[in-house]
Amino acid sequence: MELKTINKLYLELSQISTAKTKRELELEFGIGEIRSCAVKLSKKMDGFMSHKKICDITLIIKEINDLSNDLLP
C-alpha cells in the first residue's frame, strides 16, 4: 500500500473517530445555554447580597454554574 493511500485512510479514520452525533451537539448546545443563563442570573443576584434568602439562592446559582463548567469539554 502506498504511503499516500495510508495517509488518506488515516485522515478519514480520524475524522470518523472524532465525529459527534446530532444529539451530542444538541446536548452541548443546551449545556452552554444553561451555563450562560446561570452566569447571567448570578451576576444579577450579586447586587442583592444583603438579603439572607437571596444570598442562599445566589450560592446555589453559582454552584450550578460551577457544575455546568465541569460538564463542558
C-alpha positions as CSV (number, residue, x, y, z in Angstrom):
1,M,0.0,0.0,0.0
2,E,1.3,3.4,-0.9
3,L,2.1,6.0,1.8
4,K,-0.4,8.4,0.1
5,T,-3.2,5.8,0.5
6,I,-2.3,5.1,4.1
7,N,-2.3,8.8,4.9
8,K,-5.7,9.3,3.3
9,L,-7.2,6.3,5.2
10,Y,-5.7,7.5,8.4
11,L,-7.2,11.0,7.9
12,E,-10.7,9.5,7.1
13,L,-10.5,7.3,10.2
14,S,-9.5,10.2,12.5
15,Q,-12.4,12.3,11.2
16,I,-14.9,9.4,11.9
17,S,-13.5,8.8,15.4
18,T,-13.9,12.5,16.4
19,A,-17.3,13.0,14.8
20,K,-20.2,13.8,17.1
21,T,-23.8,12.8,16.7
22,K,-26.6,15.4,16.3
23,R,-27.8,14.5,19.8
24,E,-24.3,15.1,21.3
25,L,-24.2,18.5,19.6
26,E,-27.6,19.4,20.8
27,L,-26.7,18.4,24.4
28,E,-23.5,20.5,24.3
29,F,-25.5,23.5,23.0
30,G,-28.1,23.0,25.7
31,I,-25.5,22.8,28.4
32,G,-23.9,26.0,27.1
33,E,-27.3,27.8,27.2
34,I,-27.9,26.7,30.8
35,R,-24.4,27.8,31.8
36,S,-25.0,31.2,30.1
37,C,-28.3,31.6,32.0
38,A,-26.7,30.7,35.3
39,V,-23.9,33.2,34.7
40,K,-26.4,36.0,33.9
41,L,-28.6,35.1,37.0
42,S,-25.5,35.0,39.2
43,K,-24.4,38.5,38.1
44,K,-27.9,39.9,38.6
45,M,-28.1,38.4,42.1
46,D,-24.8,39.9,43.2
47,G,-26.5,43.2,43.7
48,F,-28.9,41.7,46.2
49,M,-26.5,40.0,48.5
50,S,-27.8,41.8,51.6
51,H,-30.9,39.6,51.9
52,K,-30.2,36.2,53.5
53,K,-32.6,34.2,51.3
54,I,-31.3,35.8,48.2
55,C,-27.7,35.1,49.3
56,D,-28.6,31.4,49.5
57,I,-30.2,31.5,46.0
58,T,-27.0,33.2,44.7
59,L,-24.8,30.5,46.2
60,I,-27.0,27.8,44.6
61,I,-26.8,29.5,41.2
62,K,-23.0,29.8,41.5
63,E,-22.8,26.1,42.3
64,I,-24.9,25.2,39.3
65,N,-22.6,27.4,37.2
66,D,-19.6,25.6,38.5
67,L,-21.1,22.2,37.8
68,S,-22.0,23.2,34.3
69,N,-18.4,24.4,33.7
70,D,-17.2,21.0,34.7
71,L,-19.6,19.2,32.3
72,L,-18.5,21.1,29.2
73,P,-15.4,19.9,27.3
